[in-house]
Amino acid sequence: MIEKKLEESGDKEKLEEYLRQKLIESGWKDELKKKCITIIRDKGLDKINLEELVTELLPHGRSLVRQEIKEDLLNQIKGKLEKDEDYKRMNNL
């Protein structure tokens, strides 16, 4: 329901773009790229497929997201939802 509300309002795209910018600014993208290169070098390009690469990168990528970015994004989502009348009714706000 939250995702649907954010999509309907157009806020989902704005939040995704905000997150992309924050991740780039924090060096997340560069660190994940380095990890990707390391995995490919260790396993060999011909011995790893995209699914395996993503499986290995996902936990590392999540762990690299700074706590303040997570908290800021969560606060922005909460702020958007607290202004939504349907959401307020459903949560007795």
N, C-alpha and C positions, 0 to 999 in steps of 0.2 A: 504494500500500500504506500509506503514511504517513497519508494522509487517511482511509482506511478504519479504521485503528487508532484514530485520534483520534475518529472518529465512533462507533465501537463503545464506546469508554470514556466517551463523553460530554464529553470534553475539547475537542472541536472547538468546540462552542457556547460553552464557557467562554472559550476563547482568542479567539474572534470578539468576544465581549462585552468582554473585556479590551482588545482592539485598538480597538474602537469608542470606549471610554472614553478611551484614551490619545490617539486622534486628536482627539477633541473637546477634551480638556484642552490639547493642543498648538496649537489654533487651526486645525488642518487643515481641518475642516469649513467654517469661516468663510471661509478663503482660497479653497477650491474653489468655494464659493457665489459669491464675488466674481468669480472667473474665469468662471464660468458666465454671470453677468449681463453681463460684458464681451463675451463671445463673442456672446451673443444681441443685444446692442445693436449690435455691429459688423456682424453679418451681417443682422440683421433677423429678427424672430420668424417672419415668414411665409416666410423663405428658408432656414431650417435645420430639420432634423428631429432626432429623438432620437438616432438612430444617428450622425449627423455630430457632434452635440454630445458624445456619449460618446467618440467617436474623438479629438476635440480635447482633451477633459478628462483622459483616461486618462494620458497621459505627464506632464501637469502634476501630476495628483493623486499619482502615484507619486513624483515628484521632491520633493514637499512632505513626504513621510513622513520624519521625523527618523531619522538613523542609529541613535541609541540605542534608539528604539522597535523598529526592525527587529531589532537585535541582541538586545534583551530578549525579543522574541517568539520568535526562533530558539532562544535558550537555553531558554526554557520548553518549546518543542516537543521539543528534544533531551532535556531532563530527563524528560519524559513517556515518550518512546520508550526511553530507557535503562532504564526500569523494566519494560518490556514483554518478556516471555520470548521470544516469537516473534521480535521484532525483534532481540534479543540473539543468538539462535541464527543468524539469517540474516546477521548482520554479525560473527559470531565475537567477540562482546563477552563 
